[in-house]
């Protein structure tokens, strides 16, 4: 995410400094020419930054936000790219008034993380959610909106809670469904090798998200736990309804249910 | 399926006659040049056929198999393309000995049905399952295997029960998961329009199968009911385990679970 953003911001900002705990990542970003300077040391680097963009997993962003007041006592502007927004925006609310901070979440990504997967075009055409906090000023809002525009994304403002409820449904639940399907299929394939040749594009697409980095997802699930559990509960309830219709051979009920899902998918296709 | 097969068989067989209950489909296939002759009347047409290929939904195949003994008293060779094989192969078992029959299922398809969606390359590189029945002879096996080879598919023999167990897991369960996800998302989107712009490729891929023709799926689910219910039960159990891990904030357990799913997906990717 950070590497892609640096690449997309190139030419739009006067100076880009990359900070990563891994020196090899810094070296790769320097070699690729997407940053002007790079370091593994946060504190000295951020003393002159106008805007700090936190592009790590959610819980690492929370640790960095806790460090900021002592690392940069004079304050600055802060934006983050974290996948869940409740805890992050609450931590931003509690920054000293010298900081101006706004939560962000670009609605794009890959199953593969790390600088090797970075691509400057990653954000192009995707929605970029911005969540105002108690520390959001007109100036940081303008800077964040400018960043979103430069990288070719579509701005959408919403509250942290609305964001977290929506992504629990549109991102975290599909991931869990894909992971559960994949695990069930793999367990069966251990006993019946012909499962793979008899599977096709349907299983492949439905389980694609299961390939997502587990540490990244763990971080997301644990920082959006209540909303994810609620959507998972609704999903299990929907599946139980389906099982009941099938158990009862309720052809009319099943047809109505499946037709409704197909129509929903067509509506979604035309969006 | 039938239209795609006719197109793929063109040039390999001396005469191809298409039969469809819908005269417009017959006219479209004739206009496209994929059949030599076409009709809406089954009985007169099949009197001189060497091989009849039944390419309709499963329950329509069952009705056609019941008609065959009176429609073609002298018998002939029969192959079908039905998506579930238990009931069809049982019906083939009961054909008079003048018939030589083998069950078939090409593991490819589209969400869209009908002749307009037909494509001769549809079968290329996909697995084509053949299920021997009590009426399977070496001659019909050779003819079916030749058809599979001509259309560029990969032959795989298995019992009807093994086939139905596998597709319940790799095709029917992913469809139900996609349909349930789609329906849940659409219900939420009715109250919160920003759900669609905040959704991305993950939801799109995971729910693609929800666009499948509901009548086709109804036919499949009702003729593979026991196996589908069993896989659905296992899936709900897996989701319940996941919910418990998340409820308990069991980070180690959740990491192990998600890592296992990711590894399974990587194994599947390399297949």
Boltz contact constraints between the chains, C-beta under 6 A:
constraints:
  - contact:
      token1: [A, 107]
      token2: [B, 198]
      max_distance: 6.0
  - contact:
      token1: [A, 107]
      token2: [B, 200]
      max_distance: 6.0
  - contact:
      token1: [A, 127]
      token2: [B, 197]
      max_distance: 6.0
  - contact:
      token1: [A, 127]
      token2: [B, 198]
      max_distance: 6.0
  - contact:
      token1: [A, 156]
      token2: [B, 197]
      max_distance: 6.0
  - contact:
      token1: [A, 166]
      token2: [B, 195]
      max_distance: 6.0
  - contact:
      token1: [A, 166]
      token2: [B, 198]
      max_distance: 6.0
  - contact:
      token1: [A, 169]
      token2: [B, 185]
      max_distance: 6.0
  - contact:
      token1: [A, 169]
      token2: [B, 188]
      max_distance: 6.0
  - contact:
      token1: [A, 170]
      token2: [B, 199]
      max_distance: 6.0
  - contact:
      token1: [A, 170]
      token2: [B, 203]
      max_distance: 6.0
  - contact:
      token1: [A, 171]
      token2: [B, 202]
      max_distance: 6.0
  - contact:
      token1: [A, 174]
      token2: [B, 202]
      max_distance: 6.0
  - contact:
      token1: [A, 174]
      token2: [B, 203]
      max_distance: 6.0
  - contact:
      token1: [A, 174]
      token2: [B, 206]
      max_distance: 6.0
  - contact:
      token1: [A, 176]
      token2: [B, 242]
      max_distance: 6.0
  - contact:
      token1: [A, 177]
      token2: [B, 177]
      max_distance: 6.0
  - contact:
      token1: [A, 177]
      token2: [B, 181]
      max_distance: 6.0
  - contact:
      token1: [A, 178]
      token2: [B, 206]
      max_distance: 6.0
  - contact:
      token1: [A, 179]
      token2: [B, 261]
      max_distance: 6.0
  - contact:
      token1: [A, 180]
      token2: [B, 238]
      max_distance: 6.0
  - contact:
      token1: [A, 180]
      token2: [B, 239]
      max_distance: 6.0
  - contact:
      token1: [A, 181]
      token2: [B, 177]
      max_distance: 6.0
  - contact:
      token1: [A, 182]
      token2: [B, 261]
      max_distance: 6.0
  - contact:
      token1: [A, 182]
      token2: [B, 264]
      max_distance: 6.0
  - contact:
      token1: [A, 182]
      token2: [B, 265]
      max_distance: 6.0
  - contact:
      token1: [A, 183]
      token2: [B, 261]
      max_distance: 6.0
  - contact:
      token1: [A, 183]
      token2: [B, 264]
      max_distance: 6.0
  - contact:
      token1: [A, 184]
      token2: [B, 234]
      max_distance: 6.0
  - contact:
      token1: [A, 184]
      token2: [B, 235]
      max_distance: 6.0
  - contact:
      token1: [A, 184]
      token2: [B, 238]
      max_distance: 6.0
  - contact:
      token1: [A, 185]
      token2: [B, 169]
      max_distance: 6.0
  - contact:
      token1: [A, 186]
      token2: [B, 264]
      max_distance: 6.0
  - contact:
      token1: [A, 188]
      token2: [B, 169]
      max_distance: 6.0
  - contact:
      token1: [A, 195]
      token2: [B, 166]
      max_distance: 6.0
  - contact:
      token1: [A, 196]
      token2: [B, 271]
      max_distance: 6.0
  - contact:
      token1: [A, 197]
      token2: [B, 127]
      max_distance: 6.0
  - contact:
      token1: [A, 197]
      token2: [B, 156]
      max_distance: 6.0
  - contact:
      token1: [A, 198]
      token2: [B, 107]
      max_distance: 6.0
  - contact:
      token1: [A, 198]
      token2: [B, 127]
      max_distance: 6.0
  - contact:
      token1: [A, 198]
      token2: [B, 166]
      max_distance: 6.0
  - contact:
      token1: [A, 199]
      token2: [B, 170]
      max_distance: 6.0
  - contact:
      token1: [A, 200]
      token2: [B, 107]
      max_distance: 6.0
  - contact:
      token1: [A, 202]
      token2: [B, 171]
      max_distance: 6.0
  - contact:
      token1: [A, 202]
      token2: [B, 174]
      max_distance: 6.0
  - contact:
      token1: [A, 202]
      token2: [B, 209]
      max_distance: 6.0
  - contact:
      token1: [A, 203]
      token2: [B, 170]
      max_distance: 6.0
  - contact:
      token1: [A, 203]
      token2: [B, 174]
      max_distance: 6.0
  - contact:
      token1: [A, 205]
      token2: [B, 205]
      max_distance: 6.0
  - contact:
      token1: [A, 205]
      token2: [B, 208]
      max_distance: 6.0
  - contact:
      token1: [A, 206]
      token2: [B, 174]
      max_distance: 6.0
  - contact:
      token1: [A, 206]
      token2: [B, 178]
      max_distance: 6.0
  - contact:
      token1: [A, 206]
      token2: [B, 206]
      max_distance: 6.0
  - contact:
      token1: [A, 208]
      token2: [B, 205]
      max_distance: 6.0
  - contact:
      token1: [A, 209]
      token2: [B, 202]
      max_distance: 6.0
  - contact:
      token1: [A, 210]
      token2: [B, 261]
      max_distance: 6.0
  - contact:
      token1: [A, 210]
      token2: [B, 265]
      max_distance: 6.0
  - contact:
      token1: [A, 211]
      token2: [B, 262]
      max_distance: 6.0
  - contact:
      token1: [A, 211]
      token2: [B, 265]
      max_distance: 6.0
  - contact:
      token1: [A, 214]
      token2: [B, 258]
      max_distance: 6.0
  - contact:
      token1: [A, 214]
      token2: [B, 259]
      max_distance: 6.0
  - contact:
      token1: [A, 214]
      token2: [B, 262]
      max_distance: 6.0
  - contact:
      token1: [A, 217]
      token2: [B, 258]
      max_distance: 6.0
  - contact:
      token1: [A, 218]
      token2: [B, 254]
      max_distance: 6.0
  - contact:
      token1: [A, 218]
      token2: [B, 255]
      max_distance: 6.0
  - contact:
      token1: [A, 225]
      token2: [B, 246]
      max_distance: 6.0
  - contact:
      token1: [A, 229]
      token2: [B, 246]
      max_distance: 6.0
  - contact:
      token1: [A, 232]
      token2: [B, 243]
      max_distance: 6.0
  - contact:
      token1: [A, 234]
      token2: [B, 184]
      max_distance: 6.0
  - contact:
      token1: [A, 235]
      token2: [B, 184]
      max_distance: 6.0
  - contact:
      token1: [A, 236]
      token2: [B, 236]
      max_distance: 6.0
  - contact:
      token1: [A, 236]
      token2: [B, 239]
      max_distance: 6.0
  - contact:
      token1: [A, 238]
      token2: [B, 180]
      max_distance: 6.0
  - contact:
      token1: [A, 238]
      token2: [B, 184]
      max_distance: 6.0
  - contact:
      token1: [A, 239]
      token2: [B, 180]
      max_distance: 6.0
  - contact:
      token1: [A, 239]
      token2: [B, 236]
      max_distance: 6.0
  - contact:
      token1: [A, 242]
      token2: [B, 176]
      max_distance: 6.0
  - contact:
      token1: [A, 243]
      token2: [B, 232]
      max_distance: 6.0
  - contact:
      token1: [A, 246]
      token2: [B, 221]
      max_distance: 6.0
  - contact:
      token1: [A, 246]
      token2: [B, 225]
      max_distance: 6.0
  - contact:
      token1: [A, 246]
      token2: [B, 229]
      max_distance: 6.0
  - contact:
      token1: [A, 254]
      token2: [B, 218]
      max_distance: 6.0
  - contact:
      token1: [A, 255]
      token2: [B, 218]
      max_distance: 6.0
  - contact:
      token1: [A, 258]
      token2: [B, 214]
      max_distance: 6.0
  - contact:
      token1: [A, 258]
      token2: [B, 217]
      max_distance: 6.0
  - contact:
      token1: [A, 259]
      token2: [B, 214]
      max_distance: 6.0
  - contact:
      token1: [A, 261]
      token2: [B, 179]
      max_distance: 6.0
  - contact:
      token1: [A, 261]
      token2: [B, 182]
      max_distance: 6.0
  - contact:
      token1: [A, 261]
      token2: [B, 183]
      max_distance: 6.0
  - contact:
      token1: [A, 261]
      token2: [B, 210]
      max_distance: 6.0
  - contact:
      token1: [A, 262]
      token2: [B, 211]
      max_distance: 6.0
  - contact:
      token1: [A, 262]
      token2: [B, 214]
      max_distance: 6.0
  - contact:
      token1: [A, 264]
      token2: [B, 182]
      max_distance: 6.0
  - contact:
      token1: [A, 264]
      token2: [B, 183]
      max_distance: 6.0
  - contact:
      token1: [A, 264]
      token2: [B, 186]
      max_distance: 6.0
  - contact:
      token1: [A, 265]
      token2: [B, 182]
      max_distance: 6.0
  - contact:
      token1: [A, 265]
      token2: [B, 210]
      max_distance: 6.0
  - contact:
      token1: [A, 265]
      token2: [B, 211]
      max_distance: 6.0
  - contact:
      token1: [A, 271]
      token2: [B, 196]
      max_distance: 6.0
